[in-house]
Amino acid sequence: MREDEKTISRSSFLGSLGTLGLLGSLPFLASACKEPKAKPTIYDGNSEDSIIDNILTRRSIRKYTDQDIPQEVLDTILKCGIFAPSAVNSQPWELRVIQNPKIIAEISKRHTDYLRIEKKEIKDPENHSINYHAPVLIIIAKAIKGTGTLPTLLDCGLLLQNIMLAAHANNLGSCPLGGIVPFLNLDNNSDLLHLFNIPSDYEIAITLALGYPDENPQAPIRYTDKVKYIR
Ligand SMILES: Cc1cc2nc3c(=O)[nH]c(=O)nc-3n(C[C@H](O)[C@H](O)[C@H](O)COP(=O)(O)O)c2cc1C
């Protein structure tokens, strides 16, 4: 089952509000709403709505063209990534931009073998691609030990979102690939982390497929009742 097809349980929060006697008295939309169909947008910095547009129209892309991404575009996107905020500006991340098709193919092959051994479903074994055939795979590693009480994963999430939004602003598509993270962190794959020069006190936090989109998917449902105003 693809991650966006999973059912999201909302009962626990609603339940706790019910216990507090607040349910029904709060001004929130109780029903889930469907976002409008995503339309392509470029962030040109001129419209005050550009950032809002960019956020609302970004989608996870799972089909890519084979068009190469110009280096200056990649540079801009990665720069936006590292301008993300982080706790005490610790920047507890390492980024690797994998453009070498042989390396991506090797990771894919290992992943397919792993899925076979684990007897997990492979939808299209002949055509399996760890990053949906995107030309670029971004690997974000995080410091295992944070600088304070805040987890470094949070910082990496902000970094990831900056990259995805900057990519979208440049007409690129992206898709976080959380599913392969445990696999990449297996001891068997330490040679890959070594190849990527990832420090030994770091582990993979998330990976991201990046390329020009070859699809224009509709936004998956969002639950507006996740937001409650307490007045
Ligand atoms: C941390 C994280 C991990 C994800 N892992 C996967 C993944 O392994 N495979 C996949 O196809 N999509 C993955 N996604 C994409 C989500 O399914 C997607 O963001 C969600 O369905 C909402 O759709 P949207 O991004 O188009 O708004 C991941 C997203 C996040 C934030």
The ligand as a Gaussian input file, in Angstrom:
#p B3LYP/6-31G(d) Opt

LIG

0 1
 C        8.771000      11.655000       5.706000
 C        8.024000      11.252000       4.450000
 C        8.236000       9.996000       3.897000
 C        7.589000       9.625000       2.712000
 N        7.871000       8.407000       2.145000
 C        7.311000       8.076000       0.970000
 C        7.666000       6.846000       0.313000
 O        8.461000       6.050000       0.810000
 N        7.108000       6.570000      -0.891000
 C        6.224000       7.447000      -1.493000
 O        5.763000       7.141000      -2.597000
 N        5.864000       8.617000      -0.908000
 C        6.386000       8.950000       0.302000
 N        6.064000      10.154000       0.906000
 C        5.140000      11.083000       0.227000
 C        3.762000      11.120000       0.906000
 O        3.044000       9.960000       0.553000
 C        3.030000      12.408000       0.456000
 O        3.748000      13.526000       0.923000
 C        1.606000      12.492000       0.979000
 O        0.813000      11.466000       0.415000
 C        0.964000      13.826000       0.640000
 O        0.982000      14.046000      -0.756000
 P        1.644000      15.351000      -1.367000
 O        3.104000      15.306000      -1.020000
 O        1.405000      15.257000      -2.850000
 O        0.966000      16.546000      -0.778000
 C        6.677000      10.529000       2.092000
 C        6.471000      11.787000       2.667000
 C        7.129000      12.156000       3.811000
 C        6.912000      13.550000       4.383000

